[in-house]
Each structure stands twice: as C-alpha cells, then as structure tokens.
Amino acid sequence: MTAIAPSRALVLGATGGLGRAVVAELVAAGSQVVTSARSLHGPEGAVAHVAGDIAVADDRERVVDAAIESLGGLDVVVIASGVVGFGALELTRSDDLDRLIAVDLTGPLALCALVAPMMDEGGVIVVLTGAVVDTPMLGTGAYAAAKAGLSVGIGVMAREWRRRGVRIIDARPPHTETGLSERPLFGQAPRLGSGLTPEQVANRIVTAVAGDETVLAPDAFSGAT
C-alpha cells in the first residue's frame, strides 16, 4: 500500500481533463505534486509545473530531474498524457501515425523505464491505457494498437519490478468526458454517448494508488462516484 499523504507525485498530461482531476485528487489527499504538460502553465495546487513533451527524450529527462529536485524523490507517477485519432489505418498519414505512437506508446514506456529505477520500495506508477485495450472500436486501429502495446509493455514491466517493490497500475477507464475525443490528432470521433466525469475516474485511480491493485479494467470504474 502507498500512503497518499505525504507522498511525492509527478503527473504528466496534467493540463488535460483527466490530468487536472488527478492532480486535484492527489493534492486534496495531502500529496505534494509536480505537474507536466506541453502547456507552459499547470493546474493550481502543484508545487511546480514543468513544460515538456513526453514524446521527446530530452524533455522526459528534464521533467523527471526537475520533479525530483523539487520534491526530493518520487513516490507516485501518473501518466495521463495522450492523443487520439480516428479513421481507417490505410487512410492514416504516416506522420500522424508516428506522432500518435510516440505520444501513446513509446513516450510512456520510456518514461516508465526512466522513473522506475529512481523510485523506492512502495513506489507506484499509474499509466492510463483505456477501455480501448479490451474493446477496440472500428476506426481506432492506430490508437488501439498503441494503447494495447502500452498495456502489454507495462504488464511485463510490472512483473519485472514487483520484487523491487515498485507497483505499476494499468488503468483502463471507459469513455470519460475529458474533451480528448473532440480534438483528435486526425479524423473525427464517432458518437460516443455520455461518459464518466474526470473526477469519478481520478478518484478511482487515487483509491487504487492507496491500495494494492495493478489493473483497473473498465468494470472497475462502474462504481466510481
């Protein structure tokens, strides 16, 4: 189990709808939080905000170094960054595909590999993959492939780091009203219906951090309040 207070946390993708909610939950629970996103300014309540792109190696290292310098170490890391794209794979431009894979797969995996050795026993890394891992929709081939690859990668990593006492949580919430689908990297979102609020999902994630869970399947969010 990981005590939320007085944990030291880094949240990436902190200016998105879900990232902001996670930051708010952590701060309310007594955690000191450093935030990061491509935006120059972060959400309220953070100890510091470091602008950076998870897809860029130099940025990842700079963000992690700044967080450790500000907090003195890391107990919790939440990767809530991501992009989405819609459309058939054969119609997807190669540069769009490269960017989506960099943000949704290679960047998060590299960030996990970077921070895990820096965390003490009891450290927790949360990675937002999503329900698309379990139930990919038509027109989400590229996005589903990236997220499924990320899920497999962190699943293996979780087993490798278990003996070191670092826990990795694969969070797969169903559709959440973050606004991400309204600003896709490419294509146009289908009708998705109403989803969970970011606050509901963030609360469930922070509860998992304080517990001992390793996978939050979509149905794990069914009772989120």
Phi, psi and omega in degrees: 000149179241124177285125180293319177253128004254067183290161178247119190235147172240127179242119177260146189075032191286347180263358175283171182302315180282320180302315178300319181293322178295317178301313181300318179296315181295315180297317180297331181275358176102011180275146169272129189233132167254135183248157176212147175190175177289336178294149182286335183239139182256181180288161179292153175097349182278151175292321180201158175233135181236115179289137179182160181251120183299339181278353183251122185302314180298322178294317179302313181295320180295318180296312181295316178300317180294321179295316180293322178295320182288322189256343183084005180154178180228130175253328183224133173233128179240122178257099181250009180284157178167161173230165178225151176218152183231144177133162180296144182300322183291348179256002183273128178295145183295325179290326175294319179296317179299317181293317180298315180296321181296319183279321188264347183231292188292321178299307179298320178298316179295323179294318177300315180296330180285316187273331184305314180293345182267356184260142178278172177304135184096355178291151183228133173244125178251128179239125178276109176259302175114164181296341180299338176298322183267325184224075179293140179265159172301140179086006179239029184304312182292313181297314181295322179296317179297313183290324177293319176297320177297317180298316179296316181300312181286336176294317176294316181298323179300320179291322181293327185261358182301318182291338176277354178084015176258122183259137178243129181252123175267104184262121184238063181293150172290182183312128182235141186281068179265346184087358182299318182292343180274352178226060183292155175295325176203159178077192181223136183290143171285175174293122185254347184075180181284148181234185176289158175278153176303325181295321178298314182292318180298318179299318180293322179294314180294325175299320179293323178300319181283350180257222181224022182283154178237336177227126174252091177292164182309320182289348176291344180262003185295331179259013183296136181232000000 
